[in-house]
Amino acid sequence: MDCYRAVIRAGERGLTWDECSAQLDLPIACSGRFTELFEMGLIVRNGERRRTRAGATATVHVAAPIGKESRP
């Protein structure tokens, strides 16, 4: 499962890049993949922020509604 599928499965709750990395047990952060998905309009920010494992805050993303992909 990749980051995009993880965001879809999270539904309205969404995920931060850090939560996604933890769920997928990735040794590296998937923040770069989140940037790619956002730039492609496949995920959008939901306005929330959550703490990362390191204590910083990260933006929560959800899957873009089908047919309403958002471009920055």
Solvent accessible surface area in square Angstrom, and as a share of the most:
residue,aa,sasa,rsa
1,M,116,0.52
2,D,62,0.32
3,C,7,0.04
4,Y,58,0.22
5,R,147,0.54
6,A,1,0.01
7,V,0,0.00
8,I,87,0.44
9,R,182,0.67
10,A,28,0.22
11,G,37,0.35
12,E,168,0.76
13,R,146,0.53
14,G,0,0.00
15,L,3,0.02
16,T,0,0.00
17,W,78,0.27
18,D,11,0.05
19,E,39,0.17
20,C,0,0.00
21,S,1,0.01
22,A,49,0.38
23,Q,112,0.50
24,L,34,0.17
25,D,125,0.65
26,L,68,0.34
27,P,131,0.83
28,I,133,0.68
29,A,50,0.39
30,C,9,0.06
31,S,46,0.30
32,G,46,0.44
33,R,82,0.30
34,F,7,0.03
35,T,73,0.42
36,E,87,0.39
37,L,0,0.00
38,F,34,0.14
39,E,105,0.47
40,M,91,0.41
41,G,0,0.00
42,L,47,0.23
43,I,0,0.00
44,V,30,0.17
45,R,146,0.53
46,N,50,0.26
47,G,74,0.71
48,E,85,0.38
49,R,144,0.52
50,R,45,0.16
51,R,168,0.61
52,T,14,0.08
53,R,162,0.59
54,A,100,0.77
55,G,39,0.38
56,A,59,0.46
57,T,59,0.35
58,A,4,0.03
59,T,31,0.18
60,V,0,0.00
61,H,18,0.08
62,V,25,0.15
63,A,32,0.25
64,A,10,0.08
65,P,76,0.48
66,I,171,0.87
67,G,65,0.62
68,K,151,0.64
69,E,77,0.34
70,S,50,0.32
71,R,163,0.59
72,P,115,0.72
